[in-house]
Amino acid sequence: QNLLKGSDLPRTTRQVSVKIKEAREAPDGFASPVILDLAEEVFPGKTAFPLNITNTRALVELLGDDYDQWAGATVTLAKVAVNNPQTGQSTWGLRVIDARPSKPGKPPAKPAKPAKKTKVEETDDEVPF
């Protein structure tokens, strides 16, 4: 299997950086919503990283919600202890802790802020109550 997992990292390695070749939707029935295809093998045979919902949200926050714009970005993953929901056992997982877009200076798309309220000018008009 070509998917990178926390247990693939050597015992003393706590972080790894990967470069995204492309992000794609996972196939139907797959446990993760998004799969990152990696530009280079991180460890022998490991060419993709499945993003769970938590990691997907982290990358959306860091890189924006357009998956097509993620290509070329460098993502830092930290090895963390997680609970496997299928077995109930503790295992090593990978958590997104940082991401740098391939084109610096382009901030991620964020929701538009409401327009600032303008200061109301004072008038001598009476306001009926």
Backbone torsions as a table, in degrees:
resi	resn	phi	psi	omega
1	GLN	NA	137.7	-173.3
2	ASN	-96.0	8.8	-176.5
3	LEU	-85.7	129.9	178.8
4	LEU	-74.5	132.9	179.0
5	LYS	-130.3	162.0	178.2
6	GLY	-59.1	-34.8	-179.1
7	SER	-70.0	-11.4	177.0
8	ASP	-75.9	-22.3	-179.1
9	LEU	-74.7	139.9	175.5
10	PRO	-56.9	155.3	-174.4
11	ARG	-52.0	-40.0	-175.7
12	THR	-89.0	-6.2	179.8
13	THR	-84.6	124.7	-178.0
14	ARG	-105.6	-21.1	-179.2
15	GLN	-140.8	155.7	174.8
16	VAL	-147.5	143.5	176.1
17	SER	-107.4	139.1	179.0
18	VAL	-130.4	151.4	176.9
19	LYS	-109.3	130.6	-176.8
20	ILE	-81.0	125.8	171.9
21	LYS	-83.0	-49.1	175.0
22	GLU	-162.3	155.6	174.5
23	ALA	-110.5	136.8	-179.2
24	ARG	-141.0	155.3	175.9
25	GLU	-67.7	141.3	178.4
26	ALA	-72.5	153.0	177.9
27	PRO	-65.2	157.9	177.4
28	ASP	-54.7	139.1	178.5
29	GLY	85.1	-4.2	179.3
30	PHE	-82.4	144.3	-174.2
31	ALA	-71.3	-23.2	-178.8
32	SER	-105.9	145.3	-178.6
33	PRO	-76.3	-27.4	-175.1
34	VAL	-134.8	145.1	174.0
35	ILE	-120.9	131.5	173.7
36	LEU	-95.3	122.1	170.0
37	ASP	-86.7	129.3	-173.5
38	LEU	-91.9	145.7	-178.5
39	ALA	-67.4	-30.3	179.9
40	GLU	-140.0	155.2	174.0
41	GLU	-64.1	131.5	178.1
42	VAL	-84.0	-46.3	173.3
43	PHE	-130.9	160.1	-176.3
44	PRO	-48.6	121.0	176.4
45	GLY	82.6	-4.3	-177.6
46	LYS	-95.2	102.6	-173.7
47	THR	-119.9	3.4	-178.9
48	ALA	-148.3	155.7	178.6
49	PHE	-134.7	118.0	178.8
50	PRO	-78.4	131.5	179.5
51	LEU	-96.8	121.2	171.8
52	ASN	-76.9	179.9	-176.6
53	ILE	-62.4	-41.0	-179.8
54	THR	-61.0	-47.1	179.8
55	ASN	-69.9	-33.7	175.9
56	THR	-63.0	-46.8	178.8
57	ARG	-60.8	-40.2	179.6
58	ALA	-62.1	-43.5	-179.8
59	LEU	-70.0	-35.0	175.5
60	VAL	-61.3	-42.1	178.4
61	GLU	-63.7	-39.5	-176.0
62	LEU	-85.0	-33.5	-173.1
63	LEU	-119.0	-8.0	-177.1
64	GLY	98.0	169.5	-173.2
65	ASP	-94.0	5.8	177.1
66	ASP	-95.7	99.9	-176.9
67	TYR	-56.0	-30.5	-179.8
68	ASP	-62.9	-26.4	-179.6
69	GLN	-82.1	-7.0	-178.7
70	TRP	-76.8	-20.9	-177.6
71	ALA	-55.9	132.2	179.3
72	GLY	90.9	-13.5	-179.8
73	ALA	-70.4	149.1	175.4
74	THR	-104.2	127.1	-175.8
75	VAL	-116.3	133.1	175.6
76	THR	-100.4	127.0	-179.3
77	LEU	-113.7	137.7	176.6
78	ALA	-108.9	140.2	176.3
79	LYS	-80.4	123.7	-178.5
80	VAL	-133.0	151.4	174.9
81	ALA	-76.3	130.7	179.5
82	VAL	-133.2	162.5	176.5
83	ASN	-99.1	119.7	178.5
84	ASN	-70.3	116.4	-177.0
85	PRO	-65.8	-22.8	-178.6
86	GLN	-81.5	-36.0	-176.7
87	THR	-107.0	-19.0	-176.8
88	GLY	77.7	4.9	-178.2
89	GLN	-97.6	153.4	176.4
90	SER	-75.9	139.2	179.6
91	THR	-150.1	175.8	176.5
92	TRP	-91.0	134.1	175.4
93	GLY	-125.5	176.7	178.3
94	LEU	-121.8	132.7	-178.4
95	ARG	-121.0	133.4	176.1
96	VAL	-68.2	123.7	177.5
97	ILE	-116.9	-15.8	178.3
98	ASP	-163.6	156.9	175.2
99	ALA	-153.8	138.7	178.8
100	ARG	-120.7	123.5	179.4
101	PRO	-65.7	157.4	-179.5
102	SER	-70.1	-26.1	179.2
103	LYS	-112.8	95.9	-177.9
104	PRO	-60.0	151.9	177.0
105	GLY	92.8	-11.4	179.2
106	LYS	-97.1	105.1	-177.5
107	PRO	-71.7	154.5	177.5
108	PRO	-64.7	151.8	177.7
109	ALA	-67.7	126.2	179.0
110	LYS	-123.7	156.1	178.2
111	PRO	-58.8	143.8	179.5
112	ALA	-65.6	140.5	177.9
113	LYS	-83.1	148.8	177.4
114	PRO	-64.3	150.7	179.3
115	ALA	-61.7	145.5	178.9
116	LYS	-70.1	144.3	177.6
117	LYS	-74.3	140.9	177.7
118	THR	-89.2	151.0	-179.3
119	LYS	-72.2	130.4	-179.9
120	VAL	-80.1	130.0	179.1
121	GLU	-74.9	144.9	178.5
122	GLU	-78.6	140.1	176.2
123	THR	-133.7	168.7	177.8
124	ASP	-91.0	4.7	-179.2
125	ASP	-65.2	138.6	176.1
126	GLU	-80.9	143.0	177.4
127	VAL	-111.1	115.4	-179.3
128	PRO	-72.3	137.9	177.0
129	PHE	-116.6	NA	NA
